[in-house]
Amino acid sequence: MTQRSSELITVAAVQMSCVDSADANLAKALSHLKAAAEAGAHFVCLQELFGMRYPCQTEDHDRFADAEPIPGPTTQALADSAKQYGVTVIGSLFERRDAGVYHNSAVVIDADGSFRGMYRKMHIPDDPLYYEKFYFTPGDLGFQCFRTAKAKLGVGICWDQWFPEAARLTAMEGAQILSYPTAIGWLPDEIETVGPSQHSAWETMLRSHAIANGVFVVAPNRVGTEGPLKFWGASLIIDPYGGVLARGSHDEEEVVIAKCDLSLINTARTHWPFMRDRRIDAYQGMLKRWGDVPRKNDG
């Protein structure tokens, strides 16, 4: 069967290290964006909070000064570059919504520089070195699909990628590509013992979202060591069958790029009709808190 050119889109995930200077991080991101465009990318996704070192390893009130409004200067810089290079961009930012209200947010900017919308991270973790509840208010915009020039995009941010409900609802909004800007890494003293299993679990979750929903998945993750965290990179682009189209290294800054044939979404969903066979009449328990669901066989 001949592929229709209108169904093909080239997708790029930018993985990079970050320094203390926001200006330097932005300049580096825009340079990678340019390189992705020159390599033929139609859509470029940047990693979580690409403009700064990951702030949540400590609870530090001074870090709130790093946040900015949306729209704001970084949003404008992304819009200018998106228009200049003719690419759609997803950028993750530390959003200052108002005094005392901050979000971990992602903007979607189309290839003409227009602002398509914003997603605010819905699931906020609170783990050692990931003290995000100190900084971020949970998102209030829900799970969305953004229609862009080349594709319909859904966005989650890092911790969101561990929740199958979020992926399913975003796909049901019409998303053809699920995008997950990410900042995830290892503690140095755990790399040898649990490092491989942690990384494998992350990749397995992302591949499962692609399979279960019949969509493409792109997940850029940062690299480099910040404080005790070693970010593991390995950015991914995945097809609707769970196949890894491209994978980044664990240590190098790079643009991970792959061609995605959007017609595979229909093919996958007709051969593996999970969407067709959903039993929505039997899923009421999904709306209950874990522990509140009666167990029929507990006696």
N, C-alpha and C positions, 0 to 999 in steps of 0.2 A: 504494500500500500504506500502510495506517495504521501509524504508528510506535507501538510499545508503550512506555508511559511508563517501565516498569521497565528499559528498555534505554538510557534517556537519562541522562547524567551531565554536570554542568557542572564544567569543569576550570579551575583558575587557576594561573598561574605568576607569582610575585612577583619583580620585579627592582628592586633598590634599591642605593644607595650605602652604604658603611660608614665609620664613624669609629673613633677609638681606644677609645671607651667601649663595652664589651661590653653594659652595661646599656642604653645608648641604642640600640644596634643591635637588641637583643632587643625593646625597647619599640616600635621602628619596625616590626619584622617582625610583631609581634602586632597592631599597628594595621592593617597591610596585610591580615593574615589576617582580621581583623574585617570590613574593607571587602569582601574577597572573599566572605565568608559572606553579607553583606548584599546582595551582587549575585547571590546564588543559587548560589554554588559549593558543590559536594559534596566536592571534593578540591582541596587547595592544596599546591603544591610550592614550597619556598623554595630560594634559590640556594645554591651551594656555600659552606660555612663562613660562613653569613650573620651570625653573631654577632661577627665580627672583620674587621679589614682582612686581606687575603690575606697570609699570613705568609711565603710561600716565596720572596720576591724576594731574600732574603739567608739565609745560614746563621747563625742567631742562637740560641744556647742559651737565652736569656732567654724566647724565645717559647713554650717548652714549659710555662711557668707559665700560659699561657692555656688549656691543655687541661683537660678535666674528665671525670669518669667517666660512664658510661652504665649504668644510669639516674643522673641527676644533676639539678642545679637547672634547666638549660635544658630537659632532657627533661620535667621536671615542669611547667614553665611552658607548654610546647607542649601537654602533655596537658590541662592545665586549660583552655586556650583552645579546644582541639579539642572538649572536652566542652561548654563554654559555648556555642559557636557551632554545634555539630553538624556539624563538618567533619572529614574525614580529612586528616592533615598528614604531609608528608615534610620533615624538617629535617636538614640536614647539619652535623655537629659535629666538632671536633677532640677525639678521644677519648683519654683517658688510661686505658689498660688496666692498666698496672702500671709500676713504675719502669723507665724505659728502653724501654717498648713503647707506642707511640702509633699511632693510626690516623686516617685521614680516613673518617668513618663517617656513615651516614644512618639515622635512626630513622623507623619507620612507626607512626603513632598514629592509631587509628580514631576515628570520630565520637563514640563514647561515652567517649573519653579512655583507652581501653585500649591497652597497648603490644603491637603486632602483631609487631614484630621489628626487626632491624637488619641493615644491609648495610655491609660494609667495602670500601672502594675496592680493587679488584683490580690495576689497572694503575697504576703509580706513575711519573710522568714525571721526567726530570732534564734540564732545558733552562735556558738563561739566563733568570733571573727566575722560573723554575718549579723550584726546587730541592727538590722534594717528597721525594726519596729520603732527604734529611737528616732529615726530620720523621716520615715515615709508614712504618710496617711494612705490607707488602702484605697485603691482606685474606685471611682464611682461612675465610670462611663460604660461599664459592661464589656462584653466580648463583641467585637465589631469586625466588619469587612469593609475595606477601603477600595473603591473602584479607581484604578489608575489606567494610564494609557495602554499598558500592555497586559495587565493581569489584575485579578482581584486578590488583595492581600489581607491576611489576618496577622495580628501582632499579639504576642505574649512576651513577658520579660523574665528571663532566668527561672526563678522559683515557680513561675506559672507553668513551666514545661513539665513539671512532675504531676500535673493534674489532668487526667484524661477527660474530665468534664469540661475543662476550659477549651481543650483542643476540639472536642466534639461540637460545642456550642459555636465556636468560631467558624468551623467548617460549615455548620448548618446556616450560618449567616451568608454563606456563599464564597468563602475564601478558597482560592485555588492553591495558594502558597501560605503556609504558616511560618511566620518569622519570629525567632526567639533571640533577641540580643541578650548576651550571656556574660557573666563574670563568675566562673567557678574554677576552683583549684584545690590543691592538696596542701595539707600541713606536712612540712618536710619529714617529720618523724613517723608519718603514716604512709609515705609513698611506697616503701618496700613491702609493708604488710597488707594494707587495704587499698593502695593506690589503683592497681589494675581493676579491682572489682568496682570501685567507685566510678572510674571512667567508663567501664563496661555498662554499668547501670544507667548512666546518663545517656550514652549512645543508644541503648536498648529502648529507653523511653521515647526518644525522638523518632526512632525508626518505627516504633509501635504506633505513634500518632499518624505517621504517614500511611501505614497499612490500614489501620482501623477506620480512617476517614477518607482514604483515597485521594490524598493531596501530596504536594511537594512540601518539604520542610527545609528551612535554612536557619542555621544557628551559628552565628559568629561568636567566638569566645576569645577573651584577651590572653596574651602570653606575658611572661616575665614574672619576676618575684617582687612583691610589694609587702614589706614587713615580713611576717612569717608565712604568708600565703604564696605558693607557687602556682600560678594560673596555668592550666594544662592545654590551652589552645585547642587543637584538633577540631577546628570549625568544620561543620558538616553541611552538605547539600544532599538531600535524600529524595528519591522518587516515590510514587504512590505504591510501589510494591515493597518498600522498605530498603531498596538497593541504595547503597552509598555512591552517589555520582562523583563526589569530590570530598576529600578530607584533608585538613591542614595538619601541619606538624605540631608537635607538642611545644616547641621552643622558638620557632622562627616567626617573625612578622611576615605576613604574606596576604595576597588576595586569592582566596579560594573561589574558583569559578567553574561553572558548568552550564551546559545547555539543557533546558527543560522543555519537553514536548507536552504542552498542556492537554493535548488530545488523549494522553495516557490516563487522565483522570476519569474520563468516561469509560475507557477500556477497563481500567481497574475496578471501577464501581459496578460494571455489568458482569465481570467475571467473578468478582468477590462482592456480592451485593449486600454488604453489611448495612448500608443505609436503608435498603428495601426491607430487610428482615428485622429491623428494630421493633421490639415489643413495647411500644410506648404505653400500652394499657397496663403494663406490669411493673413500671419503674417508679411508682409513687414513693417508695422507700428512699430513693435517691435524694429527696428533699428533706430528709431527717438527719439530725446530727448523729454521728457515730456514737453508739451506746444507747440511743433511743429507739432503735429498730427492734421490735419484738422478734425473738428467735423462735421459729415455729417448733423446733425439735428440742428445746432446752428442758422440756418436761414441766 
